[in-house]
Amino acid sequence: MFLLSEDYLQIRKTKKKGFGVFAKKRIKAGTVIGDYLGKVIKTADYDLENDKHGLYLMLLTDEAAVYPDLKKPGIHLFNHSCEPNCWIYAYLGHTLFFALRRIEPGEELTISYLLSPKSENCKHCPHDCKCGSKFCTGTMHLSEDKYQKWQKFQNEGKKKTEKVKFTFGKNLPKLLNYPKIIPKNPIYAMISST
């Protein structure tokens, strides 16, 4: 679900990555752009064959994930980039997307999918990166050292956030109130150190 009004965002087709989300107006650093909503499913029950049509699963906990309604526009349309301009923020059991830096009109809004290092489960891996950034690794999978660093960062963050309240098979409900901006977040320091 987008939290910014329609006059800030545009969904359009990209050359290589399907649909993407683009800025129509300048977006300030720290601005909360949306909440990843959808049906809560058991992660263990997820069929990896669904990834052939796009990667839409967002983990909530080790056991639960959110799968969005693909018929509705939303932040699930953010494409992966090895040099993202947006990031995720755990807030009251929800996953918010926010701008890491100022985003200019016409720029695509992107995020790192933070996939674990390639494994046996990804033999014919559909997770090739097509971001085209100068730092592109060619894959949406993190290297082992970056993944370990991300896991450590994420585990520290989990200690500071509320437990996720959800029911399997039901949609994750909207929050009553959302922050407008994420002014200070340890991710800024983590990203600048990589």
Backbone torsions as a table, in degrees:
resi	resn	phi	psi	omega
1	MET	NA	128.9	175.5
2	PHE	-77.1	139.1	175.3
3	LEU	-103.9	-17.1	172.8
4	LEU	-85.1	151.0	-179.9
5	SER	-70.9	162.0	-177.3
6	GLU	-58.6	-25.4	-178.2
7	ASP	-74.4	-5.0	176.6
8	TYR	-98.0	-23.9	-169.8
9	LEU	-130.0	150.2	176.8
10	GLN	-139.1	135.4	174.7
11	ILE	-100.4	127.8	177.6
12	ARG	-150.2	163.1	-179.4
13	LYS	-72.0	140.0	174.7
14	THR	-104.4	169.2	-179.0
15	LYS	-68.6	-41.1	-171.4
16	LYS	-122.7	-11.0	-168.2
17	LYS	-119.3	16.7	-176.4
18	GLY	76.5	-144.0	179.7
19	PHE	-80.1	154.5	176.5
20	GLY	-144.6	169.5	179.6
21	VAL	-110.2	130.5	-176.8
22	PHE	-124.7	147.7	178.3
23	ALA	-78.6	132.8	173.0
24	LYS	-96.2	-24.5	178.7
25	LYS	-132.1	162.8	175.9
26	ARG	-62.9	135.8	177.3
27	ILE	-115.3	125.4	-178.0
28	LYS	-72.7	149.2	175.7
29	ALA	-56.1	138.2	178.7
30	GLY	89.6	-11.3	-177.8
31	THR	-63.9	130.4	175.6
32	VAL	-78.3	124.9	-174.2
33	ILE	-100.1	-34.7	-178.3
34	GLY	-173.3	172.9	179.3
35	ASP	-119.2	132.9	-179.3
36	TYR	-81.9	97.8	-178.2
37	LEU	-110.0	158.3	178.5
38	GLY	159.8	-167.1	-178.3
39	LYS	-78.3	137.1	177.1
40	VAL	-86.0	123.7	-179.5
41	ILE	-124.7	161.8	174.5
42	LYS	-76.8	124.4	-177.4
43	THR	-56.7	-38.9	-178.6
44	ALA	-64.5	-24.1	-179.0
45	ASP	-88.3	-4.5	-176.2
46	TYR	-70.9	132.9	179.4
47	ASP	-91.3	113.9	-178.8
48	LEU	-61.1	-16.8	176.3
49	GLU	-61.2	-25.4	177.8
50	ASN	-62.4	-24.4	-177.8
51	ASP	-68.5	-14.5	179.8
52	LYS	-66.1	-24.0	-177.9
53	HIS	-101.8	2.0	-178.4
54	GLY	137.3	156.8	-178.0
55	LEU	-105.1	106.9	-173.2
56	TYR	-121.2	-7.0	-176.6
57	LEU	-74.7	128.9	177.8
58	MET	-118.5	118.9	-179.3
59	LEU	-69.9	136.9	172.8
60	LEU	-101.4	-48.6	178.0
61	THR	-138.8	-176.2	176.3
62	ASP	-65.9	-25.3	-176.9
63	GLU	-101.4	-21.4	-171.4
64	ALA	-126.4	147.6	177.3
65	ALA	-141.3	163.8	177.9
66	VAL	-109.4	131.9	173.8
67	TYR	-116.8	117.5	-173.7
68	PRO	-73.4	164.3	172.0
69	ASP	-80.1	107.4	-174.3
70	LEU	-71.0	-9.9	178.3
71	LYS	-83.9	-12.3	-179.3
72	LYS	-108.8	144.3	175.6
73	PRO	-69.2	148.9	179.5
74	GLY	-178.6	-178.7	-176.4
75	ILE	-70.3	-9.5	174.0
76	HIS	-64.4	-10.9	178.5
77	LEU	-88.4	0.5	174.7
78	PHE	-66.1	130.2	176.4
79	ASN	-86.3	158.0	177.3
80	HIS	-73.0	146.5	169.3
81	SER	-144.7	145.9	174.1
82	CYS	-76.8	-11.5	177.4
83	GLU	-132.4	67.8	-172.4
84	PRO	-70.4	155.5	174.3
85	ASN	-107.5	0.8	177.1
86	CYS	-132.3	163.1	-179.2
87	TRP	-145.8	171.4	179.3
88	ILE	-99.8	150.9	-179.5
89	TYR	-140.4	119.2	177.3
90	ALA	-76.1	124.3	-176.3
91	TYR	-143.9	113.1	177.8
92	LEU	50.2	41.7	177.9
93	GLY	81.1	9.7	179.1
94	HIS	-118.2	162.7	177.4
95	THR	-112.6	108.3	179.2
96	LEU	-97.5	147.0	172.4
97	PHE	-104.1	135.8	178.7
98	PHE	-138.4	159.0	-178.2
99	ALA	-77.7	125.6	177.8
100	LEU	-74.6	-28.3	-178.1
101	ARG	-150.0	176.5	177.0
102	ARG	-64.9	135.0	179.9
103	ILE	-114.6	127.4	-175.3
104	GLU	-89.6	155.4	176.3
105	PRO	-54.8	137.9	-179.4
106	GLY	89.5	-13.9	-178.3
107	GLU	-80.2	139.2	176.3
108	GLU	-76.2	137.3	175.5
109	LEU	-85.7	126.0	-175.0
110	THR	-133.4	163.3	-178.9
111	ILE	-145.7	154.6	172.7
112	SER	-85.5	131.2	179.7
113	TYR	-75.9	-14.9	173.5
114	LEU	55.7	40.2	179.7
115	LEU	-71.2	146.5	178.5
116	SER	-63.2	161.3	178.9
117	PRO	-54.8	151.0	-179.2
118	LYS	-54.9	143.4	-179.2
119	SER	-138.5	-173.8	177.4
120	GLU	-61.1	-27.5	-179.5
121	ASN	-68.9	-13.0	-174.5
122	CYS	-119.9	45.0	-177.6
123	LYS	-60.0	-51.2	177.2
124	HIS	-104.1	64.2	-168.5
125	CYS	-63.1	123.1	176.3
126	PRO	-89.4	9.4	-172.7
127	HIS	-97.7	43.2	175.1
128	ASP	-73.5	138.7	178.7
129	CYS	-90.3	135.9	178.2
130	LYS	-124.2	29.9	-173.6
131	CYS	-70.6	-30.3	178.2
132	GLY	75.1	9.2	178.9
133	SER	-73.5	161.9	179.5
134	LYS	-68.0	-13.7	178.5
135	PHE	-104.5	13.4	-176.0
136	CYS	-61.9	130.7	178.8
137	THR	-94.8	-8.5	-178.9
138	GLY	85.9	-2.5	-179.4
139	THR	-142.9	153.0	174.9
140	MET	-84.4	-6.6	179.0
141	HIS	-82.2	138.4	175.2
142	LEU	-77.6	156.1	171.6
143	SER	-71.1	163.3	-178.7
144	GLU	-57.1	-45.3	-177.5
145	ASP	-68.4	-39.4	178.0
146	LYS	-68.4	-36.3	178.3
147	TYR	-65.0	-43.7	178.7
148	GLN	-62.1	-41.6	178.3
149	LYS	-63.1	-43.1	178.7
150	TRP	-64.8	-43.2	179.4
151	GLN	-60.2	-42.9	178.4
152	LYS	-62.2	-45.5	178.7
153	PHE	-61.2	-45.5	-178.6
154	GLN	-64.3	-41.8	179.6
155	ASN	-64.3	-36.8	175.4
156	GLU	-63.8	-41.5	179.5
157	GLY	-65.6	-35.7	-179.8
158	LYS	-62.0	-30.9	179.7
159	LYS	-67.3	-22.6	-174.0
160	LYS	-101.7	-4.2	-177.5
161	THR	-112.6	157.2	179.8
162	GLU	-70.2	156.0	176.9
163	LYS	-66.4	146.9	179.4
164	VAL	-74.7	131.5	176.4
165	LYS	-108.1	117.4	-176.6
166	PHE	-154.3	167.7	173.7
167	THR	-129.1	125.2	178.3
168	PHE	-57.9	139.0	178.2
169	GLY	86.0	-7.6	179.2
170	LYS	-110.9	158.3	175.9
171	ASN	-72.8	141.1	173.2
172	LEU	-66.3	121.8	-175.7
173	PRO	-73.9	152.0	174.7
174	LYS	-63.3	151.4	173.3
175	LEU	-80.1	157.0	177.5
176	LEU	-72.3	-35.2	-179.8
177	ASN	-138.1	146.4	178.1
178	TYR	-126.1	146.9	172.7
179	PRO	-70.2	150.6	178.3
180	LYS	-88.6	-27.5	-173.9
181	ILE	-146.0	148.9	173.7
182	ILE	-112.6	89.0	-172.0
183	PRO	-72.9	-39.4	-179.0
184	LYS	-130.1	125.6	-179.6
185	ASN	-148.1	135.2	-179.4
186	PRO	-60.1	-15.5	-179.5
187	ILE	-64.8	-29.4	179.3
188	TYR	-59.2	-44.1	179.2
189	ALA	-69.5	-39.5	-178.8
190	MET	-63.9	-44.4	-177.8
191	ILE	-67.5	-39.9	-178.7
192	SER	-69.6	-17.2	179.8
193	SER	-91.6	-4.8	-178.7
194	THR	-89.2	NA	NA
